[in-house]
Amino acid sequence: MYLIEVKRDGKYIYDGATALAVQVYAQENLFLGEDMVFPYLTEPLVQVGRYQNAREEANLEFMKKEDIKLVRRDTGGGTIYLDMGSVNFCFVGDHSKTDSAVNFEQMYQPAIDILKELGVKNVEMSGRNDLQIDGKKVSGAAMNIVNGRTYSGYTLLLDIDDEKMEGALKPNKKKMASKGIKSVRKRVISLRDYLVDEYKNLTSKEFYELMILKIFRTQDRSKIKTYELTDEDWAGIDQLMNEKYHHWDWTFGKSPRYTYSRDGRFSIGTLDITLDVDEGIIQHAKIYGDFFGSEDIGAVETALEGVKLKADDLKTALSHIDLKRYIGNVTADEIVKLIME
């Protein structure tokens, strides 16, 4: 098995989106003849599952305030909050079995064995893809099988920032009825509380290093078979970042169809805007309120249809309309702010 770390020019990169790009690039392009493991740490990040509604699962207002990034992963499952207290591992390997079903138990067993060696006595699988201790979650996992290769991973919650986790994952006040998958908010707890004294005071980086040694069953880092990403590899990873993980179409455009409503009060009266959104694009818009306009509001509704649910695009669409004739003394910026916040 090969170790591949998120390092460029000898320096670690603590960006969860880059870590995803490295993993997916390797899954599609690196064939080393053995399985690959990708450990990583990340600065604050909300990671939504492939089939989830990003706007429903993440509190974007809170995240912007706290400088928490958002990324959509390639695997299914629920939304998670990650930061430097989360130690993450991804695995890529050949899947030669005719049964295409994912097997979380097989993936998790080595981690369970290692945690027990570190003093965590009551760790066990819970449901389909979690690890728990005494009924409290300490890890979540995701997995898929693509083109004969298994792509899987799990997060070990060494430390938890309760305030940021709750704030980032708590749905905001937008009223939304989605046909997508909704996350189940489960009770979580820090893994550190269950480690034996010898390991209780490890930093996240030290725990990361310890887990690597345990996974490879060695006490000597130099004996671990390692693949260092080349300049050619990084060119492909950069392309993935630009075309996918940093792109609005992937992060928001992949959200399932949903209905999105916002209301607010202005000097002209109340505005209540309801949008039907599919793959991040407004399919139908309705505007209600007690405002006074000299012309039919339908023209404003039509202007919003076919537009991405993105601030700049909304502003451009509304800039071509004399809103005063339809709604009164309200600006395009005020309407966009109402929709997006």
N, C-alpha and C positions, 0 to 999 in steps of 0.2 A: 504494500500500500504506500502511496506517495502522499507526502505532506505538501500542501500548496497554501502559502499565506498571502494575505492582501498587502503586499509590499512592493514598492516601486522605488528603484534606485536605492535600495537598502533601507527605506523608511516605511514604517507601518502606516496604512491609511485607515483611519477610523470613521469610515463613511459606509453606512449600511447599503446604500444603493450601489456603490462601487463593488461591495462584497457580492451582491446579487449578480451583477454583471460578470464578475470573475467566474462565479459558479456556472452560470448559464453558458458563457463562452467556453469553459472547459468541457462542459457536457456535450457541446456541439462540435468542438474542434480538437480537444486533446485526447489522444488514444495512446496511453502509456503502457498498456498491457496489464495494468493492475488497477485496483480501486484507488480513488483519490479522496482525501479528507481536507476540508477547508475550514479552519477555525477562524473566528473573527470577533472583534469588539467594535462597537459603534457608538458614536455620539448620539444624543437623543433623536429617536426616530419612531414614527408610527408606520407599521408595515401591514397593509391590508391584503386579504386573500384575493386570489385571481378572480373570483366570481362575486366579489362584494361591491357594494355601493360605497365608494370612498367618502362621499359627502355625508352619508348617513352614519358611517362607522367612526369617523374622526371629527373631533371638535376643532375645525380649522381656525377659528378665531383664537382659541387658547394656544394652539400650536404656533401661530404667527407671533403672538406675544412672547412666547417662551423660546422661540427659534428652534422649534422641533420640526424636522423634515418629514415628508410623506413619500412613501414608495409603494408600488404594487408589486407583489412577488408573482412568480410564475406558477406556484402551487396553490391549491385550494386551502380551505380552512378559514379560521377567524382572524380578526384584527388583533395585533399585539403591539405593545409599547416596549421599545428596547432602548437601553442606554449603556453606559460603561459598567453598570452593575449586572448586565446580562452577558453571559459567556456562551457563544453560539458556535455550532458545528454543522457543517454540511458535508454530505457524502455523495459521491458519484461512482457508480459501478455498473458493470454489465449485468443485464437481467436476462438470463438464458432460459428461465422457466417458462413453460407454456401458459401457466396461470398468470394472468396479467394483474391480479389483485395486489394492492399495496400491502405490505406487512410491517406494521409499526412495531409489533412485538419483537420481531427479529432485529430491527434497527435499534430499539431501545435497550435490549438485553445487556450489551456491553456497558452502556452508561449506568444501568442499574447495578451491575457488578462492581464497577469502579466506585460509585457513590457508597456502596456498602463497605468497601475497603476504607473509605474516608470517614466512616463512622455513622453514616446515615442508615439507620436500622430498618425503618418502616417504609422505605420507598417502594412504590409499586405503580403499575400502569392503572390508569383510570379511564373508563370509557374507551374511545377509539384511539386517541392520540395525545394523552396527557400523562405526566407522572405526578403522583401526589404523595404527600406524607401526612398521615393522620387526617385524611380528607381534605387537605389543602394543597393547591397546585404549586409545583415548583418547576414545571417544564411543560412546554407545548411543542408539538412536532407537526411537520408537513411533509408530504411525499407525493411524487408522481412518477410515471414510467413513460419515457418518450424515446422512440426509435431504438428500443432494445436496451435502454440504459435507465437505471434507477437514479432519481434525483431526490434526496431526502435530507432532512435536517431537524435539529431541535435546539431549543434555548434553555439554558440552565440559569434560573433566577437566583444568582448569588446574593444580590442586594436589590431592594425594591425602593424606588422613590414613589411612595404612595400618592403624594400630591400631584406629581406630573402624570403618573399613570392614570389616575382617576380623571384628571382634567383633560388629558388628551383623548381618552377613549369614551368619555361621557358625551352622548349625543347632544348637539346644541339645540336651540329652541326652534329651529326650522321644523315645520310640520311636514313629515314625509311618509308616504305610503309606498314601500318598495316591494318589488317582486324578487329582489335579490336575497342572498343569505344574510341573516342577522347573527352577529356574534352573541354568545352567551357569556355574560360577565361572571366569572367565577372568582371565588376567594383564592387569593394567592398569598404566598409567604416566602420569606427569604431563606434560601438554602443554607446560608451561613449559620443560622441558628441551630442546625442539626449536625454540623461537622464536629469532629472531635477537637479537643483543645489545640492539638498540633497544627490544625489547618484553619482555625477560626479567624485568625488575624491576617490571612493572606489577602493581598490586593487582587483586584480583578485580573491584572496581568499575570500575577504569580499563580492564580488559580488556573488561568488559561494555559500556562506553561505546564503545570502539574497534570492537567487533563491530557495534554498532548503526550506527555511521557507515559501516562497510564494507558492511553489508547494504543500506543505503539509497543507497550510492554517492555520499556527500557528505562534506565536511569541516566542514560547518556544521550543528550540531544544530538550529538554529532553522528550517532549511529542511525538516526532516522533518515530514511530515504526521502529526499526533498527535491521538488521541481521548482525552479525559479522562473517566474514569468519573464519572457523575453520582450524586446522592443516590439517585435511582430505581434506577440500576444496582446500587449498593451494597446497597440493600434486597433486591434479587433475589439477590445474591451471598451476603448474610448468611443468607437463607433456605436456599440450597443448602448452606451450611456446617452449619447447624443440623439440616437434614433428611438430609444425606448424609455429607459428609466428616468431620464430628465425631460421627457416629452409629455405634454398635456394629454395627447391622445391615448397614451398608455395608462397614465395615472388616473385620469378622470373619464376619458372616452370609453373605457372598458366597463364602466359601471352599468348595471342592468337598468331596464326601463323603470322609471319611478315618477311619482308626482311630488312636486316641490312647491311649497307655499310660504310666502312671507307677507307680513303686514306691518304698517307703520303709520304714524300720524305726522302730517305736515301742515304748513300754514293754509294750504288749500283744502284740507280735510284728511280723511283716511284713504289709504291705498292698500288694497289686498291683491297681491299678484300670485297666480297659480300657474305653474308650468308643468307640462308633461315632457319629460326628458328621456331620450333614448340614446345610449352610447355618448352621453355628454352633449347632445345637440337637442335644442328645444323643438319639439314637434308641434306643440299646441300651447297657446298662451291665453289666459283670461285675466282681465283687470277689473276689479270691483272697487267701490268706495263711495263716499258721499261728497266727492268733489264736483265742480261744475265745469263743463267743457262745451264749447260751441260746436264741436264736430264729433262724429262717432268714434269712440275709443277703439273700435275694431282696427283702425289703421295702425295704431301703436302695437296692438296684439299681433297683427300680421308682420310688422317689422321685426318682431322678436323671433318669429318662427324660422327655423333653419339655421339659427345662430348658435355657436358654441356657448355653453354656460361658463363664460370666461370674461373677466371684467373688460379687457380691451375690446373684445369682439362685441359685447353688449353696448359699450359706449359708442363704437363706430356705427352700429345699427341704429341707435337712437339719435345720433347726431344729424341724421338726414331728415328728421321730423321736427316741426315746430310744435313742441310739446305743449306750449301755452294754449294753443287752439283746442287741444284734446283734454288736457287735465287741469290747466291753470299754471300758476307760477311755481313750477317745480322743474329742476334741471335734470339732464341726463345723468350727471354724476350722482345726484341724490337717489335716483331710481336704481342705478347700478349698485350703489352702496347698500340700499335696502335688499336687493336681490342676493348679493354676495355675502353679506355679513350674517 
